């Protein structure tokens, strides 16, 4: 994780020196979907803080899931997709070429978070419980919109391809140790993990304000109140 965190730190320094992503956001902010409501006095800063937290969560998630699955003796079933999530940062696909600093890492973080979201969804579909207690769906929808289409859709296709590679051997669900791991969390939830690895608890505490307004973003995102404290 040190290499990933170093990459993030360098991107943050690049942004501080050049304001590259801030300039992009400033130019595009008037075209954002009306469902995303931002404070008038610091809209760009709010978005930058949100994106930075989103990026910084990737190594925290990878590290936490590694710990959770290692302690349960089922790490081998998470190792493949965690490696791909890390590779998205260290060796991003060609589709990300041409982006710089935090702009590039926003794309790479989106790939990693979407991969983990899809893997969790697959586990829920097969087993009725996630591999780990994380839910970045709302934040992923926001970042999808900030990245913009059709590019964000290309990233989603890369994620789908990677998920198919990860989950090609469904025998994972037949392993006794893994079944025990899943059953324990079906019965007792994730309190122990949330206490031991606060980064998971922080992510579950993401509080984006979704109202019942008519405008929508993506497939269910409504009148979002973005706050720089939404990600901890």
N, C-alpha and C positions, 0 to 999 in steps of 0.2 A: 504493500500500500504506500510505502514511502515514495516510490517513483511517481505514482499517480498524484499524491499530495504535492510533490515537488512540481509536477506539471501544472497543477491548479494554481500554485503559488506564483509560478512564472507568468501564467496567463493573467492573474490579478495584477501583477506588476506591470505587464504590458498595457492593461487597461488603464491603470493609474497614470502611466506615462503618455499614452496616446489618446485615450478616450474613444477608442475605435467603436466599441459596441454601443457606448452612450450616444455617439453621433448617429449610428444606424437607427437606434430606438427613437432618437429625437426627430429624425426625418420621417419615420413611419408611424409615430404615435397618433397622428390624426386619422390614420386609416385603420386603427385597431377596431375590432368588433365592438359594437356598442354595449355588449354584455360585460365587457371588462371596464369597470369603473376605477379610475385612479384619482388621487388627490391632485388638484390643479397646480399647486405650488411646487410639488416635487415628484411629478409623475415618472420622469426618467430615472431618478434616483431610486424610487420604489421598485421599478422593474429591474434595475440593475441588482439591487439587494436580493430580490426574489430569485433571479437567475443565478446569482452567486451561491446562495444557499442551496439551490437545486443541484448545482454542480458539486458542491462540497459534500452533499449527502451520498454520492456514489461510493467513495471508498468506505464511508461509515457503514453503509448497508452491506457491502461485500464482506467487510471485516466481521460484522455482527452475525451475518448468516453463516459464515465460516465457523465462528465460535459455537453457534447454536447447533449446527449439524455435526461438528466434531465431537462435542460432548455427548451427543446422542448416537455416536458411532455410525452416522449415515452421511458423512461428508462426501463420500464417493459419488453420491447421487446429486450433490449440488456443485461439485467441483467443475464439471464441464461448463455449465452455464455461467458460473462465477468467472472462469477463465475468459470466456467470450466477452463478458461485461468489462473485464479489465482490458482486454485487447481492443475494445472499442475506443478506449482512451489512448492506449499506447501505440496502437497500429490501426487507426480509423480506416474505414473503407474509402475507396477512391471518390465516392460520391460527396465526401466532405471536403475534398481538395478546394483550395481557393479561399477558405475561411481562415480567419486569424484570431489568436488570443481567446478571449472569453466567448467570442462569436463561434469559434470552432468547438470549444468545450461545451457550449450549450447544445450543439448538435450531438456531440459524443455522449454527453450526459443523458440526453433524450434517448439515444440508442440503448444505453445501459439500463436506465429506469424502465423503458418500455419492455426490454428483454425480461427483466425481473417481474414486471407486472404480468406479462404473458405466461411466464413459467408458473407463477402463483395461480393464475386463472386455470392453467392446465391441471395443476394439482387439485384445485378445488373441484374441477369437473370430474376427475377420476376418484378422488378420495373424500370429498366433502369438507376438506380443511386445507388451508394454504401451507406451503412449505415453510413460510415465515410470516410473522404478523406485520405486514407492511402494506400500505395502500397509498400509492402515488397517482391514482387515476385522475383526480381533479387537477393536480399540478401538471401531469403529463398533457392533459387537454389544453391547459393554458400555454405551455411551452410549444405544443403542436401549432397553435394559432400564431404564436410569436415567430416561429420559424417560417410559417407560411406554406401554402400549397402551390405547386405540386411537390415541392422538395420534401416536406414533412411526410407525405405519402410514400416517397421513395425510401425514406428512413424506416417507415413502418414495414415496407416490403423486405428490407434487409433484416429487420427483427424477426419477421415471420419465418424467413429462410433459416435463420440461426436457431429459432425455437424448434423447428422440425429436425434439425441436426441434433440438438440437445436431447430431444424426447423420442428419438427413433427407436430406442429400446425400452419398451414399456414394462419390461420385467422388473424394473425398479419397484413397482407397486406390489410385487409378489414377495419381496424379501421380508422375512420375519422381523428383523430389526427395524426396518422402515415402517412396517405395519404397527409395531409397538410405539414408535415415535409418533405416528399420526393418531393412534388411538388415545395416547396420553393427552394430546392437545385437544382432541375432541371432548374429552371428559373434563379436563382441568384448565383449558385455555392457555394463555401465554404470560400469566402474571410473573412467573419466575424469570423468564427471559427479559421481560420489560423492565424488571427491577435491576437485573444484572447488566443490561446493555441499554443505557438511557437513550441512545440514538434512535432505537426502535420506538421507544415511548414518545420521543419528540416528534417523530414522523406521524404517529397515530394522532397526535394532538394538533395537527395542521387544521387551522380553522379558517377556511374560506367561506364567506357568507353567500350562500346560494338562496335566492329568493324565488318567488313563484312568478316573476315577471315574464312577459311574453317573449322577449328576445332570448335567443339561445346561442351557445357556442359549442360546436362539435355536436356530440350526440347526447346532450343532457346537461351541459354547463349553462347556468342561468345567472344573470346579473351578479357577477363575481366582484366582491370587494377585496382587492388585492392589498396586502399589507406587508411591509418588509419583515414583520415578525411572523408571517404565516409559516415560514420554515425556520426551524430552530437548529 
